[in-house]
């Protein structure tokens, strides 16, 4: 970990983190990973600036808000899908932004899906 408390690229140790991950959490991570792959297939890998990532993430959070408000106030016409799906998309965009920052900070560029 750095002084700022963020993980350094390549510092992940699955033997430390894995025991705390429940099967339910692992299933969620799989859904987020699948959404990441879908996003890369649709948009390609990107290395946006933090400002662009903020705009993309805010748009996705707005879709979550639309779902929640539609459910809360019974305005089904304003709901376009599924709250869980929208939350998975938020998580996937956040992961993509983190990847972009990590690889950009290391001067590596983002790898395409399937690269190690």
Secondary structure, DSSP 8 states (H G I E B T S, - for coil): --TTS---TT---HHHHGGG--HHHHHHHHHHHHHHHHHHHHH------HHHHHHHHHHHHHHHHHHHHHHHTT-GGG--S-HHHHHHHHHHHHHHHHHHHHHHHTT-----TT--
